[in-house]
Amino acid sequence: LLYISHTSDIPENCHIEIFSYQGMKLIDKNVDTNDIRIDVSALSEGIYLLKFNMNGRILTRKFIKK
């Protein structure tokens, strides 16, 4: 489970996508809560990109699943 707590960088309403490091979109989800929980149990160990789309403003972060 990937847990993302609300920060000033991430508004309550946003669109989240998770990509493999090779660029394949794996998860596509709209969220509207302060505490975001995404089930990543089906993903293999590795490096992934987490993309937040907040009304046209894009924020990308890398995370590692072990």
Salt bridges, closest charged atoms under 4 A:
GLU17 OE2 - HIS15 NE2 3.93
GLU17 OE2 - LYS25 NZ 2.92
GLU17 OE1 - LYS51 NZ 3.61
ASP28 OD1 - HIS15 NE2 2.47
ASP28 OD2 - LYS25 NZ 3.35
